[in-house]
């Protein structure tokens, strides 16, 4: 990846990190929004188990790619991801 993009990356906020590792969902929690969870088997930042848990909690559509990197919209095959997002939005 070119350094022009690497320089723009920042660390995740501490709050987001805590949300990602938190497994317990509050009693009575309801999510009433159409949600899409996306990830990749090639992602070294986000384990597949987290994607599965997140999709289950939010009753979300789950798409798992084979080769995409964590920053999918910067991946050379970003158009595949963009088309899936657009398809999700338009359905």
mmCIF file as gemmi writes it, N, C-alpha and C atoms, coordinates in Angstrom:
data_model
loop_
_atom_site.group_PDB
_atom_site.id
_atom_site.type_symbol
_atom_site.label_atom_id
_atom_site.label_alt_id
_atom_site.label_comp_id
_atom_site.label_asym_id
_atom_site.label_entity_id
_atom_site.label_seq_id
_atom_site.pdbx_PDB_ins_code
_atom_site.Cartn_x
_atom_site.Cartn_y
_atom_site.Cartn_z
_atom_site.occupancy
_atom_site.B_iso_or_equiv
_atom_site.pdbx_formal_charge
_atom_site.auth_seq_id
_atom_site.auth_asym_id
_atom_site.pdbx_PDB_model_num
ATOM 1 N N . UNK Axp A 1 ? 0.849 -1.173 0 1 0 ? 1 A 1
ATOM 2 C CA . UNK Axp A 1 ? 0 0 0 1 0 ? 1 A 1
ATOM 3 C C . UNK Axp A 1 ? 0.897 1.238 0 1 0 ? 1 A 1
ATOM 4 N N . UNK Axp A 2 ? 0.504 2.218 -0.75 1 0 ? 2 A 1
ATOM 5 C CA . UNK Axp A 2 ? 1.329 3.415 -0.854 1 0 ? 2 A 1
ATOM 6 C C . UNK Axp A 2 ? 1.321 4.214 0.44 1 0 ? 2 A 1
ATOM 7 N N . UNK Axp A 3 ? 2.437 4.848 0.734 1 0 ? 3 A 1
ATOM 8 C CA . UNK Axp A 3 ? 2.563 5.589 1.991 1 0 ? 3 A 1
ATOM 9 C C . UNK Axp A 3 ? 1.615 6.782 2.066 1 0 ? 3 A 1
ATOM 10 N N . UNK Axp A 4 ? 1.141 7.262 0.925 1 0 ? 4 A 1
ATOM 11 C CA . UNK Axp A 4 ? 0.196 8.382 0.957 1 0 ? 4 A 1
ATOM 12 C C . UNK Axp A 4 ? -1.064 7.989 1.739 1 0 ? 4 A 1
ATOM 13 N N . UNK Axp A 5 ? -1.456 6.718 1.692 1 0 ? 5 A 1
ATOM 14 C CA . UNK Axp A 5 ? -2.609 6.251 2.446 1 0 ? 5 A 1
ATOM 15 C C . UNK Axp A 5 ? -2.23 5.886 3.875 1 0 ? 5 A 1
ATOM 16 N N . UNK Axp A 6 ? -1.092 5.271 4.056 1 0 ? 6 A 1
ATOM 17 C CA . UNK Axp A 6 ? -0.669 4.861 5.395 1 0 ? 6 A 1
ATOM 18 C C . UNK Axp A 6 ? -0.565 6.049 6.342 1 0 ? 6 A 1
ATOM 19 N N . UNK Axp A 7 ? -0.142 7.177 5.834 1 0 ? 7 A 1
ATOM 20 C CA . UNK Axp A 7 ? -0.015 8.374 6.669 1 0 ? 7 A 1
ATOM 21 C C . UNK Axp A 7 ? -1.361 8.873 7.185 1 0 ? 7 A 1
ATOM 22 N N . UNK Axp A 8 ? -2.442 8.489 6.541 1 0 ? 8 A 1
ATOM 23 C CA . UNK Axp A 8 ? -3.773 8.96 6.926 1 0 ? 8 A 1
ATOM 24 C C . UNK Axp A 8 ? -4.443 8.061 7.975 1 0 ? 8 A 1
ATOM 25 N N . UNK Axp A 9 ? -3.898 6.88 8.193 1 0 ? 9 A 1
ATOM 26 C CA . UNK Axp A 9 ? -4.481 5.974 9.17 1 0 ? 9 A 1
ATOM 27 C C . UNK Axp A 9 ? -4.241 6.481 10.578 1 0 ? 9 A 1
ATOM 28 N N . UNK Axp A 10 ? -5.209 6.24 11.44 1 0 ? 10 A 1
ATOM 29 C CA . UNK Axp A 10 ? -5.07 6.586 12.851 1 0 ? 10 A 1
ATOM 30 C C . UNK Axp A 10 ? -5.432 5.362 13.683 1 0 ? 10 A 1
ATOM 31 N N . UNK Axp A 11 ? -5.102 5.389 14.949 1 0 ? 11 A 1
ATOM 32 C CA . UNK Axp A 11 ? -5.481 4.308 15.846 1 0 ? 11 A 1
ATOM 33 C C . UNK Axp A 11 ? -6.986 4.346 16.083 1 0 ? 11 A 1
ATOM 34 N N . UNK Axp A 12 ? -7.572 3.174 16.336 1 0 ? 12 A 1
ATOM 35 C CA . UNK Axp A 12 ? -8.979 3.11 16.716 1 0 ? 12 A 1
ATOM 36 C C . UNK Axp A 12 ? -9.141 3.807 18.063 1 0 ? 12 A 1
ATOM 37 N N . UNK Axp A 13 ? -10.298 4.413 18.272 1 0 ? 13 A 1
ATOM 38 C CA . UNK Axp A 13 ? -10.544 5.026 19.57 1 0 ? 13 A 1
ATOM 39 C C . UNK Axp A 13 ? -10.66 3.933 20.622 1 0 ? 13 A 1
ATOM 40 N N . UNK Axp A 14 ? -10.354 4.258 21.833 1 0 ? 14 A 1
ATOM 41 C CA . UNK Axp A 14 ? -10.416 3.288 22.937 1 0 ? 14 A 1
ATOM 42 C C . UNK Axp A 14 ? -11.841 2.763 23.096 1 0 ? 14 A 1
ATOM 43 N N . UNK Axp A 15 ? -12.837 3.623 22.9 1 0 ? 15 A 1
ATOM 44 C CA . UNK Axp A 15 ? -14.228 3.214 23.04 1 0 ? 15 A 1
ATOM 45 C C . UNK Axp A 15 ? -14.594 2.147 22 1 0 ? 15 A 1
ATOM 46 N N . UNK Axp A 16 ? -14.141 2.312 20.778 1 0 ? 16 A 1
ATOM 47 C CA . UNK Axp A 16 ? -14.414 1.33 19.737 1 0 ? 16 A 1
ATOM 48 C C . UNK Axp A 16 ? -13.711 0.014 20.062 1 0 ? 16 A 1
ATOM 49 N N . UNK Axp A 17 ? -12.486 0.088 20.535 1 0 ? 17 A 1
ATOM 50 C CA . UNK Axp A 17 ? -11.775 -1.134 20.91 1 0 ? 17 A 1
ATOM 51 C C . UNK Axp A 17 ? -12.537 -1.908 21.985 1 0 ? 17 A 1
ATOM 52 N N . UNK Axp A 18 ? -13.058 -1.206 22.965 1 0 ? 18 A 1
ATOM 53 C CA . UNK Axp A 18 ? -13.803 -1.86 24.033 1 0 ? 18 A 1
ATOM 54 C C . UNK Axp A 18 ? -15.1 -2.472 23.512 1 0 ? 18 A 1
ATOM 55 N N . UNK Axp A 19 ? -15.762 -1.785 22.601 1 0 ? 19 A 1
ATOM 56 C CA . UNK Axp A 19 ? -16.983 -2.328 22.018 1 0 ? 19 A 1
ATOM 57 C C . UNK Axp A 19 ? -16.71 -3.589 21.219 1 0 ? 19 A 1
ATOM 58 N N . UNK Axp A 20 ? -15.576 -3.632 20.538 1 0 ? 20 A 1
ATOM 59 C CA . UNK Axp A 20 ? -15.26 -4.783 19.705 1 0 ? 20 A 1
ATOM 60 C C . UNK Axp A 20 ? -14.981 -6.036 20.539 1 0 ? 20 A 1
ATOM 61 N N . UNK Axp A 21 ? -14.426 -5.874 21.719 1 0 ? 21 A 1
ATOM 62 C CA . UNK Axp A 21 ? -14.106 -7.052 22.53 1 0 ? 21 A 1
ATOM 63 C C . UNK Axp A 21 ? -15.23 -7.418 23.494 1 0 ? 21 A 1
ATOM 64 N N . UNK Axp A 22 ? -16.207 -6.547 23.618 1 0 ? 22 A 1
ATOM 65 C CA . UNK Axp A 22 ? -17.312 -6.799 24.534 1 0 ? 22 A 1
ATOM 66 C C . UNK Axp A 22 ? -18.26 -7.82 23.915 1 0 ? 22 A 1
ATOM 67 N N . UNK Axp A 23 ? -18.483 -8.904 24.61 1 0 ? 23 A 1
ATOM 68 C CA . UNK Axp A 23 ? -19.339 -9.972 24.094 1 0 ? 23 A 1
ATOM 69 C C . UNK Axp A 23 ? -20.735 -9.942 24.693 1 0 ? 23 A 1
ATOM 70 N N . UNK Axp A 24 ? -20.887 -9.343 25.843 1 0 ? 24 A 1
ATOM 71 C CA . UNK Axp A 24 ? -22.173 -9.379 26.532 1 0 ? 24 A 1
ATOM 72 C C . UNK Axp A 24 ? -23.085 -8.277 26.007 1 0 ? 24 A 1
ATOM 73 N N . UNK Axp A 25 ? -24.269 -8.669 25.587 1 0 ? 25 A 1
ATOM 74 C CA . UNK Axp A 25 ? -25.263 -7.717 25.092 1 0 ? 25 A 1
ATOM 75 C C . UNK Axp A 25 ? -26.246 -7.453 26.233 1 0 ? 25 A 1
ATOM 76 N N . UNK Axp A 26 ? -26.566 -6.191 26.494 1 0 ? 26 A 1
ATOM 77 C CA . UNK Axp A 26 ? -27.493 -5.889 27.593 1 0 ? 26 A 1
ATOM 78 C C . UNK Axp A 26 ? -28.847 -6.592 27.422 1 0 ? 26 A 1
ATOM 79 N N . UNK Axp A 27 ? -29.446 -6.994 28.523 1 0 ? 27 A 1
ATOM 80 C CA . UNK Axp A 27 ? -30.757 -7.642 28.506 1 0 ? 27 A 1
ATOM 81 C C . UNK Axp A 27 ? -31.778 -6.681 27.893 1 0 ? 27 A 1
ATOM 82 N N . UNK Axp A 28 ? -32.602 -7.2 27.01 1 0 ? 28 A 1
ATOM 83 C CA . UNK Axp A 28 ? -33.638 -6.386 26.382 1 0 ? 28 A 1
ATOM 84 C C . UNK Axp A 28 ? -33.151 -5.544 25.217 1 0 ? 28 A 1
ATOM 85 N N . UNK Axp A 29 ? -31.894 -5.715 24.849 1 0 ? 29 A 1
ATOM 86 C CA . UNK Axp A 29 ? -31.316 -4.942 23.759 1 0 ? 29 A 1
ATOM 87 C C . UNK Axp A 29 ? -31.999 -5.286 22.44 1 0 ? 29 A 1
ATOM 88 N N . UNK Axp A 30 ? -32.423 -4.279 21.698 1 0 ? 30 A 1
ATOM 89 C CA . UNK Axp A 30 ? -33.033 -4.491 20.39 1 0 ? 30 A 1
ATOM 90 C C . UNK Axp A 30 ? -32.407 -3.549 19.379 1 0 ? 30 A 1
ATOM 91 N N . UNK Axp A 31 ? -32.132 -4.068 18.215 1 0 ? 31 A 1
ATOM 92 C CA . UNK Axp A 31 ? -31.567 -3.279 17.112 1 0 ? 31 A 1
ATOM 93 C C . UNK Axp A 31 ? -32.56 -3.376 15.972 1 0 ? 31 A 1
ATOM 94 N N . UNK Axp A 32 ? -33.123 -2.268 15.568 1 0 ? 32 A 1
ATOM 95 C CA . UNK Axp A 32 ? -34.184 -2.279 14.571 1 0 ? 32 A 1
ATOM 96 C C . UNK Axp A 32 ? -33.771 -1.609 13.265 1 0 ? 32 A 1
ATOM 97 N N . UNK Axp A 33 ? -32.528 -1.763 12.899 1 0 ? 33 A 1
ATOM 98 C CA . UNK Axp A 33 ? -32.027 -1.117 11.689 1 0 ? 33 A 1
ATOM 99 C C . UNK Axp A 33 ? -31.424 -2.162 10.761 1 0 ? 33 A 1
ATOM 100 N N . UNK Axp A 34 ? -31.669 -1.974 9.488 1 0 ? 34 A 1
ATOM 101 C CA . UNK Axp A 34 ? -31.07 -2.839 8.471 1 0 ? 34 A 1
ATOM 102 C C . UNK Axp A 34 ? -29.555 -2.666 8.558 1 0 ? 34 A 1
ATOM 103 N N . UNK Axp A 35 ? -28.827 -3.77 8.724 1 0 ? 35 A 1
ATOM 104 C CA . UNK Axp A 35 ? -27.392 -3.684 8.986 1 0 ? 35 A 1
ATOM 105 C C . UNK Axp A 35 ? -26.624 -4.673 8.127 1 0 ? 35 A 1
ATOM 106 N N . UNK Axp A 36 ? -25.464 -4.242 7.689 1 0 ? 36 A 1
ATOM 107 C CA . UNK Axp A 36 ? -24.564 -5.075 6.894 1 0 ? 36 A 1
ATOM 108 C C . UNK Axp A 36 ? -23.236 -5.182 7.625 1 0 ? 36 A 1
ATOM 109 N N . UNK Axp A 37 ? -22.774 -6.401 7.817 1 0 ? 37 A 1
ATOM 110 C CA . UNK Axp A 37 ? -21.466 -6.655 8.42 1 0 ? 37 A 1
ATOM 111 C C . UNK Axp A 37 ? -20.597 -7.296 7.343 1 0 ? 37 A 1
ATOM 112 N N . UNK Axp A 38 ? -19.403 -6.741 7.151 1 0 ? 38 A 1
ATOM 113 C CA . UNK Axp A 38 ? -18.508 -7.231 6.113 1 0 ? 38 A 1
ATOM 114 C C . UNK Axp A 38 ? -17.135 -7.508 6.699 1 0 ? 38 A 1
ATOM 115 N N . UNK Axp A 39 ? -16.496 -8.544 6.197 1 0 ? 39 A 1
ATOM 116 C CA . UNK Axp A 39 ? -15.156 -8.86 6.649 1 0 ? 39 A 1
ATOM 117 C C . UNK Axp A 39 ? -14.47 -9.768 5.65 1 0 ? 39 A 1
ATOM 118 N N . UNK Axp A 40 ? -13.28 -10.178 5.998 1 0 ? 40 A 1
ATOM 119 C CA . UNK Axp A 40 ? -12.491 -10.994 5.085 1 0 ? 40 A 1
ATOM 120 C C . UNK Axp A 40 ? -11.695 -12.054 5.842 1 0 ? 40 A 1
ATOM 121 N N . UNK Axp A 41 ? -11.53 -13.172 5.201 1 0 ? 41 A 1
ATOM 122 C CA . UNK Axp A 41 ? -10.674 -14.212 5.769 1 0 ? 41 A 1
ATOM 123 C C . UNK Axp A 41 ? -9.221 -13.76 5.792 1 0 ? 41 A 1
ATOM 124 N N . UNK Axp A 42 ? -8.893 -12.778 4.989 1 0 ? 42 A 1
ATOM 125 C CA . UNK Axp A 42 ? -7.531 -12.245 4.878 1 0 ? 42 A 1
ATOM 126 C C . UNK Axp A 42 ? -7.28 -11.081 5.847 1 0 ? 42 A 1
ATOM 127 N N . UNK Axp A 43 ? -8.258 -10.761 6.681 1 0 ? 43 A 1
ATOM 128 C CA . UNK Axp A 43 ? -8.165 -9.626 7.598 1 0 ? 43 A 1
ATOM 129 C C . UNK Axp A 43 ? -7.407 -10.043 8.857 1 0 ? 43 A 1
ATOM 130 N N . UNK Axp A 44 ? -6.288 -9.392 9.126 1 0 ? 44 A 1
ATOM 131 C CA . UNK Axp A 44 ? -5.503 -9.696 10.324 1 0 ? 44 A 1
ATOM 132 C C . UNK Axp A 44 ? -5.921 -8.867 11.531 1 0 ? 44 A 1
ATOM 133 N N . UNK Axp A 45 ? -6.889 -7.975 11.356 1 0 ? 45 A 1
ATOM 134 C CA . UNK Axp A 45 ? -7.326 -7.097 12.452 1 0 ? 45 A 1
ATOM 135 C C . UNK Axp A 45 ? -8.62 -7.57 13.108 1 0 ? 45 A 1
ATOM 136 N N . UNK Axp A 46 ? -9.499 -8.169 12.326 1 0 ? 46 A 1
ATOM 137 C CA . UNK Axp A 46 ? -10.829 -8.518 12.813 1 0 ? 46 A 1
ATOM 138 C C . UNK Axp A 46 ? -11.07 -10.017 12.637 1 0 ? 46 A 1
ATOM 139 N N . UNK Axp A 47 ? -11.094 -10.768 13.717 1 0 ? 47 A 1
ATOM 140 C CA . UNK Axp A 47 ? -11.326 -12.207 13.614 1 0 ? 47 A 1
ATOM 141 C C . UNK Axp A 47 ? -12.732 -12.516 13.072 1 0 ? 47 A 1
ATOM 142 N N . UNK Axp A 48 ? -12.846 -13.595 12.34 1 0 ? 48 A 1
ATOM 143 C CA . UNK Axp A 48 ? -14.135 -14.008 11.784 1 0 ? 48 A 1
ATOM 144 C C . UNK Axp A 48 ? -15.151 -14.212 12.906 1 0 ? 48 A 1
ATOM 145 N N . UNK Axp A 49 ? -14.722 -14.692 14.049 1 0 ? 49 A 1
ATOM 146 C CA . UNK Axp A 49 ? -15.65 -14.915 15.165 1 0 ? 49 A 1
ATOM 147 C C . UNK Axp A 49 ? -16.342 -13.617 15.584 1 0 ? 49 A 1
ATOM 148 N N . UNK Axp A 50 ? -15.632 -12.504 15.523 1 0 ? 50 A 1
ATOM 149 C CA . UNK Axp A 50 ? -16.226 -11.204 15.871 1 0 ? 50 A 1
ATOM 150 C C . UNK Axp A 50 ? -17.282 -10.819 14.838 1 0 ? 50 A 1
ATOM 151 N N . UNK Axp A 51 ? -16.995 -11.068 13.565 1 0 ? 51 A 1
ATOM 152 C CA . UNK Axp A 51 ? -17.976 -10.774 12.515 1 0 ? 51 A 1
ATOM 153 C C . UNK Axp A 51 ? -19.241 -11.605 12.706 1 0 ? 51 A 1
ATOM 154 N N . UNK Axp A 52 ? -19.059 -12.885 12.99 1 0 ? 52 A 1
ATOM 155 C CA . UNK Axp A 52 ? -20.209 -13.764 13.202 1 0 ? 52 A 1
ATOM 156 C C . UNK Axp A 52 ? -21.042 -13.311 14.397 1 0 ? 52 A 1
ATOM 157 N N . UNK Axp A 53 ? -20.377 -12.984 15.496 1 0 ? 53 A 1
ATOM 158 C CA . UNK Axp A 53 ? -21.079 -12.516 16.693 1 0 ? 53 A 1
ATOM 159 C C . UNK Axp A 53 ? -21.807 -11.2 16.424 1 0 ? 53 A 1
ATOM 160 N N . UNK Axp A 54 ? -21.136 -10.286 15.745 1 0 ? 54 A 1
ATOM 161 C CA . UNK Axp A 54 ? -21.734 -8.985 15.456 1 0 ? 54 A 1
ATOM 162 C C . UNK Axp A 54 ? -22.961 -9.128 14.568 1 0 ? 54 A 1
ATOM 163 N N . UNK Axp A 55 ? -22.84 -9.943 13.527 1 0 ? 55 A 1
ATOM 164 C CA . UNK Axp A 55 ? -23.977 -10.162 12.632 1 0 ? 55 A 1
ATOM 165 C C . UNK Axp A 55 ? -25.158 -10.785 13.384 1 0 ? 55 A 1
ATOM 166 N N . UNK Axp A 56 ? -24.859 -11.684 14.286 1 0 ? 56 A 1
ATOM 167 C CA . UNK Axp A 56 ? -25.925 -12.32 15.072 1 0 ? 56 A 1
ATOM 168 C C . UNK Axp A 56 ? -26.613 -11.314 15.99 1 0 ? 56 A 1
ATOM 169 N N . UNK Axp A 57 ? -25.822 -10.515 16.678 1 0 ? 57 A 1
ATOM 170 C CA . UNK Axp A 57 ? -26.38 -9.522 17.61 1 0 ? 57 A 1
ATOM 171 C C . UNK Axp A 57 ? -27.291 -8.542 16.883 1 0 ? 57 A 1
ATOM 172 N N . UNK Axp A 58 ? -26.853 -8.082 15.714 1 0 ? 58 A 1
ATOM 173 C CA . UNK Axp A 58 ? -27.602 -7.063 14.979 1 0 ? 58 A 1
ATOM 174 C C . UNK Axp A 58 ? -28.551 -7.648 13.939 1 0 ? 58 A 1
ATOM 175 N N . UNK Axp A 59 ? -28.648 -8.988 13.89 1 0 ? 59 A 1
ATOM 176 C CA . UNK Axp A 59 ? -29.486 -9.652 12.878 1 0 ? 59 A 1
ATOM 177 C C . UNK Axp A 59 ? -29.156 -9.085 11.496 1 0 ? 59 A 1
ATOM 178 N N . UNK Axp A 60 ? -27.876 -9.026 11.219 1 0 ? 60 A 1
ATOM 179 C CA . UNK Axp A 60 ? -27.359 -8.36 10.028 1 0 ? 60 A 1
ATOM 180 C C . UNK Axp A 60 ? -27.071 -9.343 8.909 1 0 ? 60 A 1
ATOM 181 N N . UNK Axp A 61 ? -27.079 -8.808 7.703 1 0 ? 61 A 1
ATOM 182 C CA . UNK Axp A 61 ? -26.563 -9.567 6.568 1 0 ? 61 A 1
ATOM 183 C C . UNK Axp A 61 ? -25.05 -9.609 6.729 1 0 ? 61 A 1
ATOM 184 N N . UNK Axp A 62 ? -24.457 -10.765 6.493 1 0 ? 62 A 1
ATOM 185 C CA . UNK Axp A 62 ? -23.012 -10.935 6.662 1 0 ? 62 A 1
ATOM 186 C C . UNK Axp A 62 ? -22.388 -11.321 5.331 1 0 ? 62 A 1
ATOM 187 N N . UNK Axp A 63 ? -21.357 -10.591 4.943 1 0 ? 63 A 1
ATOM 188 C CA . UNK Axp A 63 ? -20.578 -10.928 3.759 1 0 ? 63 A 1
ATOM 189 C C . UNK Axp A 63 ? -19.133 -11.113 4.203 1 0 ? 63 A 1
ATOM 190 N N . UNK Axp A 64 ? -18.582 -12.276 3.891 1 0 ? 64 A 1
ATOM 191 C CA . UNK Axp A 64 ? -17.183 -12.547 4.204 1 0 ? 64 A 1
ATOM 192 C C . UNK Axp A 64 ? -16.457 -12.802 2.887 1 0 ? 64 A 1
ATOM 193 N N . UNK Axp A 65 ? -15.476 -11.974 2.608 1 0 ? 65 A 1
ATOM 194 C CA . UNK Axp A 65 ? -14.678 -12.095 1.391 1 0 ? 65 A 1
ATOM 195 C C . UNK Axp A 65 ? -13.484 -13.008 1.655 1 0 ? 65 A 1
ATOM 196 N N . UNK Axp A 66 ? -12.921 -13.526 0.6 1 0 ? 66 A 1
ATOM 197 C CA . UNK Axp A 66 ? -11.775 -14.415 0.718 1 0 ? 66 A 1
ATOM 198 C C . UNK Axp A 66 ? -10.453 -13.665 0.826 1 0 ? 66 A 1
ATOM 199 N N . UNK Axp A 67 ? -10.258 -12.671 -0.016 1 0 ? 67 A 1
ATOM 200 C CA . UNK Axp A 67 ? -8.936 -12.084 -0.198 1 0 ? 67 A 1
ATOM 201 C C . UNK Axp A 67 ? -8.795 -10.616 0.203 1 0 ? 67 A 1
ATOM 202 N N . UNK Axp A 68 ? -9.875 -9.919 0.477 1 0 ? 68 A 1
ATOM 203 C CA . UNK Axp A 68 ? -9.779 -8.479 0.745 1 0 ? 68 A 1
ATOM 204 C C . UNK Axp A 68 ? -9.019 -8.192 2.035 1 0 ? 68 A 1
ATOM 205 N N . UNK Axp A 69 ? -8.386 -7.032 2.072 1 0 ? 69 A 1
ATOM 206 C CA . UNK Axp A 69 ? -7.689 -6.609 3.283 1 0 ? 69 A 1
ATOM 207 C C . UNK Axp A 69 ? -8.685 -5.95 4.243 1 0 ? 69 A 1
ATOM 208 N N . UNK Axp A 70 ? -8.229 -5.605 5.425 1 0 ? 70 A 1
ATOM 209 C CA . UNK Axp A 70 ? -9.088 -4.983 6.438 1 0 ? 70 A 1
ATOM 210 C C . UNK Axp A 70 ? -9.681 -3.671 5.925 1 0 ? 70 A 1
ATOM 211 N N . UNK Axp A 71 ? -8.892 -2.855 5.294 1 0 ? 71 A 1
ATOM 212 C CA . UNK Axp A 71 ? -9.365 -1.578 4.743 1 0 ? 71 A 1
ATOM 213 C C . UNK Axp A 71 ? -9.899 -1.821 3.334 1 0 ? 71 A 1
ATOM 214 N N . UNK Axp A 72 ? -11.061 -2.433 3.276 1 0 ? 72 A 1
ATOM 215 C CA . UNK Axp A 72 ? -11.613 -2.939 2.024 1 0 ? 72 A 1
ATOM 216 C C . UNK Axp A 72 ? -11.749 -1.899 0.921 1 0 ? 72 A 1
ATOM 217 N N . UNK Axp A 73 ? -12.058 -0.686 1.287 1 0 ? 73 A 1
ATOM 218 C CA . UNK Axp A 73 ? -12.253 0.331 0.252 1 0 ? 73 A 1
ATOM 219 C C . UNK Axp A 73 ? -10.922 0.829 -0.309 1 0 ? 73 A 1
ATOM 220 N N . UNK Axp A 74 ? -9.807 0.403 0.269 1 0 ? 74 A 1
ATOM 221 C CA . UNK Axp A 74 ? -8.488 0.699 -0.287 1 0 ? 74 A 1
ATOM 222 C C . UNK Axp A 74 ? -7.883 -0.52 -0.978 1 0 ? 74 A 1
ATOM 223 N N . UNK Axp A 75 ? -8.577 -1.634 -0.91 1 0 ? 75 A 1
ATOM 224 C CA . UNK Axp A 75 ? -8.123 -2.876 -1.535 1 0 ? 75 A 1
ATOM 225 C C . UNK Axp A 75 ? -8.17 -2.724 -3.061 1 0 ? 75 A 1
ATOM 226 N N . UNK Axp A 76 ? -7.245 -3.341 -3.782 1 0 ? 76 A 1
ATOM 227 C CA . UNK Axp A 76 ? -7.289 -3.266 -5.243 1 0 ? 76 A 1
ATOM 228 C C . UNK Axp A 76 ? -8.631 -3.73 -5.835 1 0 ? 76 A 1
ATOM 229 N N . UNK Axp A 77 ? -9.333 -4.617 -5.141 1 0 ? 77 A 1
ATOM 230 C CA . UNK Axp A 77 ? -10.635 -5.102 -5.611 1 0 ? 77 A 1
ATOM 231 C C . UNK Axp A 77 ? -11.782 -4.393 -4.877 1 0 ? 77 A 1
ATOM 232 N N . UNK Axp A 78 ? -11.594 -3.131 -4.566 1 0 ? 78 A 1
ATOM 233 C CA . UNK Axp A 78 ? -12.581 -2.354 -3.8 1 0 ? 78 A 1
ATOM 234 C C . UNK Axp A 78 ? -13.941 -2.273 -4.485 1 0 ? 78 A 1
ATOM 235 N N . UNK Axp A 79 ? -13.977 -2.371 -5.803 1 0 ? 79 A 1
ATOM 236 C CA . UNK Axp A 79 ? -15.249 -2.229 -6.521 1 0 ? 79 A 1
ATOM 237 C C . UNK Axp A 79 ? -16.233 -3.345 -6.171 1 0 ? 79 A 1
ATOM 238 N N . UNK Axp A 80 ? -15.727 -4.52 -5.866 1 0 ? 80 A 1
ATOM 239 C CA . UNK Axp A 80 ? -16.597 -5.627 -5.462 1 0 ? 80 A 1
ATOM 240 C C . UNK Axp A 80 ? -17.321 -5.258 -4.173 1 0 ? 80 A 1
ATOM 241 N N . UNK Axp A 81 ? -16.582 -4.709 -3.227 1 0 ? 81 A 1
ATOM 242 C CA . UNK Axp A 81 ? -17.153 -4.289 -1.946 1 0 ? 81 A 1
ATOM 243 C C . UNK Axp A 81 ? -18.16 -3.171 -2.165 1 0 ? 81 A 1
ATOM 244 N N . UNK Axp A 82 ? -17.801 -2.189 -2.984 1 0 ? 82 A 1
ATOM 245 C CA . UNK Axp A 82 ? -18.692 -1.065 -3.256 1 0 ? 82 A 1
ATOM 246 C C . UNK Axp A 82 ? -20.004 -1.539 -3.884 1 0 ? 82 A 1
ATOM 247 N N . UNK Axp A 83 ? -19.919 -2.489 -4.797 1 0 ? 83 A 1
ATOM 248 C CA . UNK Axp A 83 ? -21.131 -3.027 -5.422 1 0 ? 83 A 1
ATOM 249 C C . UNK Axp A 83 ? -22.006 -3.748 -4.409 1 0 ? 83 A 1
ATOM 250 N N . UNK Axp A 84 ? -21.387 -4.481 -3.482 1 0 ? 84 A 1
ATOM 251 C CA . UNK Axp A 84 ? -22.167 -5.171 -2.451 1 0 ? 84 A 1
ATOM 252 C C . UNK Axp A 84 ? -22.834 -4.168 -1.51 1 0 ? 84 A 1
ATOM 253 N N . UNK Axp A 85 ? -22.138 -3.107 -1.166 1 0 ? 85 A 1
ATOM 254 C CA . UNK Axp A 85 ? -22.737 -2.069 -0.308 1 0 ? 85 A 1
ATOM 255 C C . UNK Axp A 85 ? -23.91 -1.42 -1.024 1 0 ? 85 A 1
ATOM 256 N N . UNK Axp A 86 ? -23.705 -1.051 -2.275 1 0 ? 86 A 1
ATOM 257 C CA . UNK Axp A 86 ? -24.778 -0.437 -3.053 1 0 ? 86 A 1
ATOM 258 C C . UNK Axp A 86 ? -25.973 -1.374 -3.167 1 0 ? 86 A 1
ATOM 259 N N . UNK Axp A 87 ? -25.712 -2.633 -3.45 1 0 ? 87 A 1
ATOM 260 C CA . UNK Axp A 87 ? -26.802 -3.613 -3.527 1 0 ? 87 A 1
ATOM 261 C C . UNK Axp A 87 ? -27.559 -3.724 -2.225 1 0 ? 87 A 1
ATOM 262 N N . UNK Axp A 88 ? -26.849 -3.68 -1.111 1 0 ? 88 A 1
ATOM 263 C CA . UNK Axp A 88 ? -27.492 -3.755 0.208 1 0 ? 88 A 1
ATOM 264 C C . UNK Axp A 88 ? -28.369 -2.532 0.448 1 0 ? 88 A 1
ATOM 265 N N . UNK Axp A 89 ? -27.865 -1.377 0.087 1 0 ? 89 A 1
ATOM 266 C CA . UNK Axp A 89 ? -28.605 -0.125 0.295 1 0 ? 89 A 1
ATOM 267 C C . UNK Axp A 89 ? -29.873 -0.086 -0.546 1 0 ? 89 A 1
ATOM 268 N N . UNK Axp A 90 ? -29.775 -0.561 -1.776 1 0 ? 90 A 1
ATOM 269 C CA . UNK Axp A 90 ? -30.892 -0.457 -2.718 1 0 ? 90 A 1
ATOM 270 C C . UNK Axp A 90 ? -31.965 -1.523 -2.54 1 0 ? 90 A 1
ATOM 271 N N . UNK Axp A 91 ? -31.671 -2.566 -1.771 1 0 ? 91 A 1
ATOM 272 C CA . UNK Axp A 91 ? -32.672 -3.636 -1.566 1 0 ? 91 A 1
ATOM 273 C C . UNK Axp A 91 ? -33.65 -3.239 -0.493 1 0 ? 91 A 1
